Amino acid sequence: MRPSRAQLSFDELGSPLRTTTFVVVDLETTGGSTEQDAITEIGAVRVRDGEVLGEFATLVDPERGIPPTVVALTGITQAMVTDAPKLSAVLPAFLEFASGAVLVAHNAPFDVGFLRAACELLGHPWPKPSVLCTARLARRVLTRDEAPSCRLAALARLFHARTEPVHRALADARATVDVLHGLLERVGPLGVHSLEELLAFLPEVTPEQRRKRGLAAHLPSAPGVYLFRGPREEVLYVGTASNLRRRVRQYFTAGESRRRIREMVGLADRVDAIECAHPLEAEVRELRLLAAHHPRYNRRSKFPQRGWWVVLTDEAFPRLSVVRQPRDAALGPFSAQRAAVEAVEALQDVVPIRPCTLRISARNPGGKPCVVAEMGRCGAPCAGRQGVDEYAPAVRSVADLLAGRWDEPLRELRARLERFAEAERFEEAGVRRDRLAGLVRALTRLQRLAALAAIPELVAAHPDGAGGWELAVVRHGRLAAAGVARRGVPPMPVVDALVAGAETVLPGSGPLCGAPADEVTVVRRWLVRAGTRLVRCAQPWHEPARGAASWHSWLELAEAGRAGYAAAD
């Protein structure tokens, strides 16, 4: 006896073509440019399962002249559109007519391009419908012997359309309906029975994408992380999904147009999946897998430990240095070395900390004062003019700024840029504004992440939207355990079990206790979401009152001013 096949889920079936609503549209215009020409007529037919549900047809006043060549082609004269409604009145009605349907057109880029341009011009949001081009589908389905030309008139004759296309919108839309149905009959025997399969059948899908659709067949419909693996088991790409099967299947459809990802799909031999309790666990696992495997087709977060930090050196007269490994008093991480250098330069402008790189002995400096000392920006400890005790306040001011205990350097930087602005030295003021804004952003991020990383253990819960809870155990900024308490399940026993089995996290060096900044950022973002509740916290979670976050309002104004200046340029 042949074993029965398991019934497919709706996700596996997709959207059956027989229940899909199509709106077949055709436009007549004054020309072919969406910037210089305008729509003169719209015709559309709404169909489902071979049945016409409605039609839409209207002339449109283009508010400009119609070229004689266009009049000769379409038969639409200036007199015909003089009393026609303007596009501003027609477009909302058409968008309502086409709402919720797949948009179909012969040479769809032309018609859809005009409709999108019209929405942009009149301030209507583009609804982003699925779009099907019958010309493109015909080139995919029909052989050149069968259809030497894929023009609408030729296809209408081939499929015995009941309406002859005559370059009038409604007639051409009706002819396109018959062409669409004829093409759908051709793809059915090829195994195309859903909208997703139809879109995947278009020419944009490479042969490798189509051939490897089965790689997603075994994946669960659950949140998690997926890994594309190559012929030598190497990890090519890592991603996250709230529904693993649905997300991975998208890599084998026309919706995936990125060239490098298509290349990756062509190389992939297998897709592995790691189910996760909820999206936070998936995001964290993705970051850790990226750091572990460095997949060649991922572009972000592959090297989380390669940031740049600004630290105080460990010597008698400390200075600011840009390094790879943080210390307890450090600012960062910066993704670019130049950003870290600019932060150092900003601090050196207002804090009398030496900019030189000399190794100075506390007992016998034996040097000569440099130009910076002569300018009054350094106490010249290299020449013995400043002792360790006299130099210490500058070091403490930097440490206090990093810890959020003191923000006077920020105030001094703001006062200086205001003086430049009052003197109408706007270019220099702009440079100092951008430098201060970058420093405020870096300090804000550091202080927020450091406050979370300092907590030995924190347990939080977030509603899962179905009456249950998503649970997370966080230790020193890292996700140590994740789980869920479904609706009807008492959450506290689940919390106790998660805490008992959570990963042991030993604090490391640096302000983030050794945790990667990307992971702490992801965890903190989840914790501060609306609805999240703290279940347990080993110590109070607080951020410094005089930290850089108190400069948020100034930062918003500075960024708005920069955007306005860029727009003026």
C-alpha positions as CSV (number, residue, x, y, z in Angstrom):
1,M,0.0,0.0,0.0
2,R,1.4,3.4,-1.0
3,P,2.0,5.7,2.0
4,S,-0.3,8.7,1.9
5,R,1.3,12.1,1.6
6,A,1.0,14.5,4.4
7,Q,-1.4,17.4,3.7
8,L,0.5,20.5,2.8
9,S,0.2,23.6,4.9
10,F,-1.1,26.9,3.5
11,D,2.4,28.3,3.7
12,E,3.6,25.4,1.5
13,L,0.8,25.9,-0.9
14,G,1.3,29.6,-1.2
15,S,-1.4,31.7,-2.9
16,P,-3.2,29.4,-5.4
17,L,-3.6,31.1,-8.8
18,R,-7.3,30.2,-9.0
19,T,-7.9,32.3,-5.9
20,T,-5.6,35.2,-6.8
21,T,-7.1,38.4,-7.9
22,F,-5.4,40.1,-10.9
23,V,-6.0,43.7,-12.1
24,V,-4.8,43.9,-15.7
25,V,-4.1,47.5,-16.6
26,D,-3.1,49.4,-19.7
27,L,-2.2,53.1,-20.0
28,E,-2.1,55.5,-22.9
29,T,0.3,58.4,-22.5
30,T,1.6,61.5,-24.4
31,G,5.0,59.7,-24.7
32,G,7.5,57.4,-23.1
33,S,9.1,59.5,-20.3
34,T,7.6,59.4,-16.8
35,E,9.2,62.8,-16.1
36,Q,8.1,64.7,-19.2
37,D,4.9,62.9,-20.4
38,A,1.5,62.3,-18.9
39,I,-1.3,59.7,-18.8
40,T,-4.2,60.2,-21.2
41,E,-6.2,57.1,-20.6
42,I,-6.4,54.3,-18.0
43,G,-8.1,51.0,-18.7
44,A,-8.2,48.0,-16.3
45,V,-10.0,44.7,-15.8
46,R,-10.3,43.0,-12.4
47,V,-10.4,39.1,-12.7
48,R,-10.2,36.1,-10.5
49,D,-10.4,32.4,-11.5
50,G,-11.2,33.4,-15.1
51,E,-14.2,35.6,-14.1
52,V,-14.3,39.3,-14.8
53,L,-15.1,41.1,-11.5
54,G,-15.1,44.6,-12.8
55,E,-13.7,47.1,-15.3
56,F,-12.3,50.6,-15.0
57,A,-11.9,53.0,-17.9
58,T,-11.5,56.7,-18.2
59,L,-9.8,59.3,-20.3
60,V,-7.4,61.6,-18.4
61,D,-6.7,65.3,-19.0
62,P,-2.9,65.3,-19.3
63,E,-2.8,69.1,-18.9
64,R,-0.4,69.4,-21.8
65,G,-0.5,68.9,-25.6
66,I,-0.7,65.5,-27.2
67,P,1.9,65.0,-30.0
68,P,0.5,64.3,-33.5
69,T,2.3,61.0,-33.7
70,V,0.6,59.8,-30.5
71,V,-2.8,61.0,-31.8
72,A,-2.2,59.0,-35.0
73,L,-1.3,55.9,-32.9
74,T,-4.1,56.0,-30.3
75,G,-6.8,58.1,-31.8
76,I,-7.0,60.1,-28.6
77,T,-7.2,63.8,-29.6
78,Q,-6.8,67.0,-27.6
79,A,-10.6,67.6,-27.9
80,M,-11.3,64.2,-26.3
81,V,-9.4,64.9,-23.1
82,T,-10.3,68.6,-22.7
83,D,-13.3,67.9,-20.5
84,A,-11.8,64.6,-19.0
85,P,-11.0,64.4,-15.3
86,K,-7.5,65.3,-14.2
87,L,-5.1,62.6,-12.9
88,S,-5.5,63.9,-9.3
89,A,-9.2,62.8,-9.4
90,V,-8.6,59.6,-11.4
91,L,-5.6,58.1,-9.5
92,P,-7.3,57.5,-6.1
93,A,-10.2,55.8,-7.8
94,F,-7.8,53.5,-9.7
95,L,-5.8,52.7,-6.6
96,E,-9.0,51.7,-4.8
97,F,-10.0,49.5,-7.8
98,A,-6.6,47.8,-7.8
99,S,-6.4,47.4,-4.1
100,G,-5.3,44.0,-2.8
101,A,-4.7,42.6,-6.3
102,V,-1.7,41.5,-8.4
103,L,-1.0,44.2,-11.0
104,V,-0.6,42.8,-14.5
105,A,0.4,44.7,-17.6
106,H,2.0,43.9,-21.0
107,N,5.4,45.6,-20.7
108,A,4.7,46.2,-17.0
109,P,7.8,48.5,-16.4
110,F,6.2,51.1,-18.6
111,D,2.7,51.1,-17.1
112,V,3.8,50.6,-13.5
113,G,6.5,53.3,-13.9
114,F,3.9,55.9,-14.9
115,L,1.6,54.9,-12.0
116,R,4.4,55.1,-9.5
117,A,5.5,58.5,-10.8
118,A,1.9,59.7,-10.6
119,C,1.7,58.5,-6.9
120,E,4.9,60.3,-6.1
121,L,3.8,63.5,-7.9
122,L,0.4,63.6,-6.2
123,G,1.5,62.5,-2.7
124,H,-0.1,59.1,-2.7
125,P,1.9,56.2,-1.1
126,W,2.7,53.5,-3.7
127,P,0.9,50.3,-2.5
128,K,3.8,48.1,-3.6
129,P,1.6,45.4,-5.2
130,S,3.1,42.2,-6.7
131,V,3.6,42.9,-10.4
132,L,3.4,40.5,-13.3
133,C,4.6,41.3,-16.8
134,T,2.8,39.2,-19.5
135,A,5.5,40.1,-22.1
136,R,8.2,38.8,-19.8
137,L,6.2,35.7,-18.9
138,A,5.5,35.0,-22.6
139,R,9.3,35.1,-23.4
140,R,9.8,32.6,-20.6
141,V,6.9,30.2,-21.7
142,L,6.8,30.4,-25.4
143,T,9.4,29.3,-27.9
144,R,10.6,31.6,-30.6
145,D,9.1,29.4,-33.3
146,E,5.8,29.6,-31.6
147,A,5.9,33.3,-30.9
148,P,8.5,35.2,-33.0
149,S,7.1,38.4,-31.5
150,C,5.9,38.9,-28.0
151,R,4.0,42.1,-28.8
152,L,0.5,42.3,-27.5
153,A,-1.1,42.1,-30.9
154,A,0.8,39.0,-31.8
155,L,0.1,37.2,-28.6
156,A,-3.6,38.2,-28.8
157,R,-3.8,36.4,-32.2
158,L,-1.9,33.4,-30.8
159,F,-4.3,32.9,-27.9
160,H,-7.4,33.9,-29.9
161,A,-8.2,36.9,-27.7
162,R,-11.8,38.0,-27.9
163,T,-10.7,41.7,-28.1
164,E,-8.3,43.1,-30.6
165,P,-5.7,45.5,-29.1
166,V,-6.0,48.9,-30.8
167,H,-3.9,51.1,-28.6
168,R,-6.8,52.1,-26.5
169,A,-6.5,51.4,-22.8
170,L,-9.6,49.2,-22.0
171,A,-9.4,47.2,-25.3
172,D,-5.7,46.5,-24.7
173,A,-6.4,45.5,-21.1
174,R,-9.1,43.1,-22.2
175,A,-6.8,41.6,-24.7
176,T,-4.1,41.2,-22.1
177,V,-6.6,39.3,-19.8
178,D,-7.0,36.6,-22.5
179,V,-3.2,36.5,-23.0
180,L,-2.7,36.1,-19.3
181,H,-5.1,33.2,-19.1
182,G,-3.4,31.6,-22.1
183,L,0.0,31.9,-20.5
184,L,-1.3,30.5,-17.1
185,E,-2.6,27.4,-18.9
186,R,0.9,26.9,-20.3
187,V,2.6,27.1,-16.9
188,G,0.2,24.8,-15.1
189,P,1.7,21.6,-16.5
190,L,5.2,22.9,-15.5
191,G,4.2,22.7,-11.8
192,V,3.3,26.4,-11.4
193,H,0.1,26.5,-9.4
194,S,0.6,29.4,-6.9
195,L,1.4,33.1,-7.2
196,E,4.8,32.6,-5.5
197,E,5.7,29.8,-8.0
198,L,4.6,32.1,-10.9
199,L,6.8,35.0,-9.8
200,A,9.6,32.5,-9.3
201,F,9.1,31.3,-12.8
202,L,10.0,34.7,-14.4
203,P,13.3,35.2,-16.1
204,E,14.8,37.1,-13.2
205,V,15.2,33.7,-11.4
206,T,18.4,32.0,-12.3
207,P,18.5,28.3,-13.2
208,E,20.4,27.7,-9.9
209,Q,17.7,29.4,-7.9
210,R,15.0,27.3,-9.4
211,R,17.0,24.0,-9.2
212,K,17.7,24.5,-5.5
213,R,14.2,25.3,-4.2
214,G,14.1,21.9,-2.5
215,L,16.8,23.1,-0.1
216,A,14.1,24.8,2.0
217,A,11.7,21.8,2.1
218,H,12.9,20.5,5.4
219,L,13.0,23.8,7.3
220,P,10.5,24.4,10.1
221,S,8.0,27.3,10.2
222,A,9.6,28.7,13.3
223,P,11.9,31.6,14.3
224,G,15.6,31.0,14.1
225,V,18.8,31.2,12.2
226,Y,19.6,29.7,8.8
227,L,23.1,28.9,7.3
228,F,23.7,28.4,3.6
229,R,26.6,25.9,3.2
230,G,28.9,25.4,0.2
231,P,30.3,22.2,-1.3
232,R,33.1,21.9,1.3
233,E,30.6,22.5,4.2
234,E,31.8,26.1,4.5
235,V,29.2,28.6,5.7
236,L,28.4,31.0,2.8
237,Y,25.7,33.1,4.4
238,V,23.9,33.5,7.7
239,G,20.5,35.1,8.3
240,T,17.6,35.3,10.7
241,A,13.9,34.8,10.2
242,S,10.7,34.7,12.1
243,N,9.6,31.9,9.8
244,L,12.6,29.9,8.6
245,R,10.9,28.0,5.7
246,R,9.1,31.1,4.3
247,R,12.3,33.2,4.5
248,V,14.6,30.7,2.9
249,R,12.1,30.0,0.1
250,Q,12.3,33.7,-0.9
251,Y,15.9,33.2,-2.0
252,F,14.7,31.0,-4.8
253,T,12.1,33.4,-6.2
254,A,12.1,36.6,-8.4
255,G,12.0,38.6,-5.2
256,E,15.7,38.0,-4.6
257,S,17.5,40.2,-7.1
258,R,20.8,40.9,-5.3
259,R,23.6,39.6,-7.6
260,R,25.9,38.4,-4.8
261,I,23.1,36.5,-3.1
262,R,22.1,34.8,-6.4
263,E,25.8,33.8,-6.8
264,M,25.7,32.4,-3.2
265,V,22.5,30.4,-3.9
266,G,24.3,28.9,-7.0
267,L,27.1,27.7,-4.8
268,A,25.0,26.4,-1.9
269,D,24.6,22.7,-1.4
270,R,22.6,22.7,1.9
271,V,20.7,25.0,4.2
272,D,21.0,24.3,8.0
273,A,18.6,25.9,10.5
274,I,18.8,26.5,14.2
275,E,15.4,27.0,15.8
276,C,15.2,29.7,18.4
277,A,12.8,30.5,21.2
278,H,12.1,34.1,19.9
279,P,13.6,36.7,17.6
280,L,16.1,38.0,20.2
281,E,17.8,34.7,20.5
282,A,17.9,34.5,16.7
283,E,19.6,37.9,16.4
284,V,22.2,37.0,19.0
285,R,22.9,33.6,17.4
286,E,23.3,35.2,14.1
287,L,25.9,37.7,15.4
288,R,27.8,34.8,17.1
289,L,27.7,32.7,13.9
290,L,28.9,35.6,11.8
291,A,31.9,36.1,14.2
292,A,32.6,32.4,14.2
293,H,32.4,31.6,10.5
294,H,33.1,35.0,8.7
295,P,30.7,34.1,5.8
296,R,32.0,35.6,2.6
297,Y,28.5,36.7,1.4
298,N,27.6,38.6,4.6
299,R,28.6,42.2,4.7
300,R,28.0,43.1,8.4
301,S,29.2,42.1,11.8
302,K,31.6,39.5,10.7
303,F,34.4,40.9,12.8
304,P,32.8,42.3,16.0
305,Q,36.2,42.5,17.9
306,R,37.9,44.6,15.2
307,G,36.6,48.0,16.4
308,W,38.8,50.9,17.5
309,W,38.9,52.2,21.0
310,V,40.2,55.4,22.6
311,V,42.0,54.6,25.9
312,L,44.2,56.3,28.4
313,T,47.7,54.9,28.3
314,D,49.2,53.3,31.4
315,E,52.1,55.5,32.3
316,A,53.0,58.4,34.6
317,F,51.6,61.0,32.3
318,P,48.8,59.2,30.4
319,R,47.7,60.3,26.9
320,L,44.9,59.3,24.7
321,S,45.6,56.5,22.3
322,V,43.6,54.6,19.6
323,V,43.9,50.9,20.1
324,R,42.2,47.6,19.2
325,Q,41.7,46.2,22.7
326,P,39.7,48.3,25.3
327,R,40.6,48.9,28.9
328,D,38.3,49.7,31.7
329,A,38.3,53.5,30.9
330,A,37.8,53.4,27.1
331,L,35.6,55.1,24.5
332,G,34.2,53.0,21.6
333,P,34.1,50.9,19.7
334,F,34.4,52.9,16.5
335,S,34.0,51.1,13.2
336,A,36.6,53.3,11.6
337,Q,39.9,54.4,12.9
338,R,39.4,57.9,11.6
339,A,36.3,58.3,13.8
340,A,38.3,57.4,16.9
341,V,41.0,59.9,15.9
342,E,38.4,62.6,15.6
343,A,37.2,61.8,19.1
344,V,40.7,62.1,20.4
345,E,41.2,65.5,18.6
346,A,37.9,66.8,20.1
347,L,38.9,65.8,23.6
348,Q,42.4,67.3,23.2
349,D,40.8,70.6,22.2
350,V,39.3,71.1,25.7
351,V,41.2,68.8,28.1
352,P,44.8,69.7,28.8
353,I,46.1,66.2,28.2
354,R,49.3,65.9,26.2
355,P,48.9,65.0,22.5
356,C,52.5,63.8,22.0
357,T,53.5,60.2,22.0
358,L,56.7,60.5,24.1
359,R,57.3,58.1,27.0
360,I,57.9,60.6,29.8
361,S,59.6,59.6,33.0
362,A,58.0,61.0,36.2
363,R,61.5,61.5,37.8
364,N,63.6,62.9,35.0
365,P,61.6,64.1,32.0
366,G,64.5,65.6,30.2
367,G,62.6,67.1,27.2
368,K,61.9,70.4,25.7
369,P,58.4,72.1,25.4
370,C,56.8,71.7,22.0
371,V,54.6,74.1,20.0
372,V,51.5,72.8,21.7
373,A,52.9,73.7,25.1
374,E,53.7,77.2,23.8
375,M,50.1,77.6,22.7
376,G,48.9,76.8,26.2
377,R,47.2,73.5,25.3
378,C,49.6,71.3,27.3
379,G,51.4,71.8,30.6
380,A,54.7,70.4,29.2
381,P,55.3,67.5,31.6
382,C,58.0,66.5,29.1
383,A,60.1,69.5,30.2
384,G,59.4,69.1,33.9
385,R,57.0,72.0,34.1
386,Q,54.2,69.8,35.3
387,G,54.3,67.0,37.9
388,V,52.2,63.8,38.1
389,D,49.9,65.4,40.7
390,E,49.4,68.5,38.6
391,Y,48.7,66.4,35.5
392,A,46.2,64.1,37.3
393,P,43.1,66.4,37.0
394,A,43.2,66.2,33.2
395,V,43.3,62.4,33.4
396,R,40.4,62.4,35.9
397,S,38.4,64.7,33.7
398,V,38.6,62.3,30.8
399,A,37.8,59.3,33.0
400,D,34.8,61.1,34.5
401,L,33.6,62.1,31.1
402,L,33.7,58.5,29.9
403,A,31.9,57.3,33.0
404,G,29.2,60.0,32.7
405,R,30.1,61.7,36.0
406,W,31.1,65.0,34.3
407,D,30.2,66.7,31.0
408,E,32.1,70.0,31.2
409,P,34.3,69.1,28.2
410,L,31.2,68.8,26.1
411,R,30.0,72.2,27.3
412,E,33.3,73.8,26.5
413,L,33.2,72.3,22.9
414,R,29.7,73.6,22.4
415,A,30.7,77.1,23.7
416,R,33.6,77.1,21.2
417,L,31.5,76.2,18.2
418,E,29.0,78.9,19.2
419,R,31.8,81.5,19.3
420,F,32.8,80.5,15.8
421,A,29.2,80.8,14.6
422,E,28.8,84.2,16.2
423,A,32.0,85.3,14.4
424,E,30.3,84.0,11.2
425,R,33.1,81.5,10.7
426,F,30.5,78.9,9.7
427,E,32.7,76.4,8.0
428,E,34.9,76.0,11.2
429,A,31.7,76.0,13.3
430,G,30.3,73.2,11.2
431,V,33.5,71.1,11.6
432,R,33.4,71.5,15.3
433,R,29.6,70.8,15.4
434,D,30.1,67.5,13.6
435,R,33.1,66.6,15.8
436,L,31.1,67.3,19.0
437,A,28.0,65.4,17.6
438,G,30.2,62.3,16.8
439,L,31.7,62.5,20.3
440,V,28.2,62.7,21.9
441,R,26.9,59.8,19.9
442,A,29.9,57.6,20.9
443,L,29.7,58.5,24.6
444,T,25.9,57.9,24.6
445,R,26.3,54.5,23.1
446,L,29.2,53.5,25.4
447,Q,27.5,54.7,28.6
448,R,24.2,52.9,27.7
449,L,25.9,49.6,26.8
450,A,28.3,49.8,29.8
451,A,25.4,50.3,32.2
452,L,23.8,47.0,31.0
453,A,27.1,45.1,30.8
454,A,27.8,45.9,34.4
455,I,24.8,43.9,35.6
456,P,25.8,40.3,36.6
457,E,22.3,38.9,35.9
458,L,19.0,40.3,34.6
459,V,15.9,38.4,33.7
460,A,13.2,40.1,31.5
461,A,10.0,39.1,29.8
462,H,8.2,40.5,26.8
463,P,4.7,39.7,25.6
464,D,4.7,37.3,22.6
465,G,1.4,38.7,21.2
466,A,-0.5,35.5,21.9
467,G,-1.0,35.7,25.6
468,G,2.4,34.2,26.5
469,W,5.9,35.6,27.3
470,E,9.3,35.7,25.6
471,L,11.9,35.3,28.3
472,A,15.6,36.2,28.4
473,V,18.4,35.8,30.9
474,V,21.1,38.4,30.4
475,R,24.5,38.3,32.1
476,H,27.0,41.1,31.7
477,G,25.3,42.2,28.5
478,R,25.3,38.8,26.8
479,L,22.2,36.6,26.3
480,A,22.8,33.6,28.6
481,A,19.4,31.8,28.0
482,A,16.2,32.3,26.1
483,G,12.8,30.6,26.3
484,V,9.1,31.1,26.1
485,A,6.1,30.6,28.4
486,R,3.1,30.0,26.2
487,R,-0.3,31.2,27.1
488,G,-1.6,29.3,30.1
489,V,1.8,28.2,31.3
490,P,3.0,29.7,34.6
491,P,6.0,31.8,33.7
492,M,8.0,31.7,36.9
493,P,8.9,28.0,36.8
494,V,10.1,28.6,33.3
495,V,12.2,31.5,34.5
496,D,13.7,29.4,37.2
497,A,14.6,26.6,34.8
498,L,16.2,29.1,32.4
499,V,18.3,30.7,35.1
500,A,19.5,27.3,36.3
501,G,20.6,26.2,32.8
502,A,21.9,29.6,31.6
503,E,25.3,30.0,30.2
504,T,28.0,31.1,32.7
505,V,29.4,34.5,31.7
506,L,32.6,35.7,33.3
507,P,33.2,39.4,33.0
508,G,36.1,40.4,30.8
509,S,38.1,43.6,30.4
510,G,36.9,46.9,29.1
511,P,33.7,48.9,29.8
512,L,31.5,46.2,28.2
513,C,33.0,43.5,30.4
514,G,34.3,41.6,27.3
515,A,30.9,41.5,25.6
516,P,30.7,42.3,21.8
517,A,29.1,45.8,21.4
518,D,26.8,44.4,18.7
519,E,25.3,41.8,21.0
520,V,24.9,44.2,23.9
521,T,23.2,46.6,21.5
522,V,20.7,44.0,20.3
523,V,20.0,42.8,23.8
524,R,19.4,46.4,25.1
525,R,17.1,47.2,22.2
526,W,15.0,44.2,23.1
527,L,15.0,45.2,26.8
528,V,13.8,48.8,26.2
529,R,10.9,47.8,23.9
530,A,7.5,48.8,25.0
531,G,5.9,46.1,27.1
532,T,9.1,44.5,28.4
533,R,9.2,43.8,32.1
534,L,12.2,43.2,34.4
535,V,11.6,40.0,36.3
536,R,14.8,40.0,38.3
537,C,17.9,42.2,38.4
538,A,21.0,41.5,40.4
539,Q,21.6,45.2,40.9
540,P,19.9,48.4,39.9
541,W,20.1,49.1,36.1
542,H,20.8,52.8,35.8
543,E,22.6,55.1,33.4
544,P,24.6,58.2,34.5
545,A,22.5,61.3,35.1
546,R,25.2,63.6,33.6
547,G,26.0,61.2,30.8
548,A,26.0,62.1,27.1
549,A,22.3,60.9,26.8
550,S,21.3,64.2,28.4
551,W,22.6,65.9,25.2
552,H,20.0,64.2,23.1
553,S,18.0,67.4,22.4
554,W,21.1,69.2,21.3
555,L,22.2,66.3,19.1
556,E,18.8,66.3,17.4
557,L,19.1,70.0,16.6
558,A,22.7,69.6,15.4
559,E,21.8,66.7,13.1
560,A,18.8,68.7,11.8
561,G,21.0,71.6,11.1
562,R,23.5,69.5,9.2
563,A,20.7,67.9,7.1
564,G,19.4,71.4,6.3
565,Y,22.9,72.6,5.3
566,A,23.3,69.5,3.0
567,A,19.9,70.1,1.4
568,A,20.9,73.8,0.8
569,D,24.1,72.6,-0.9
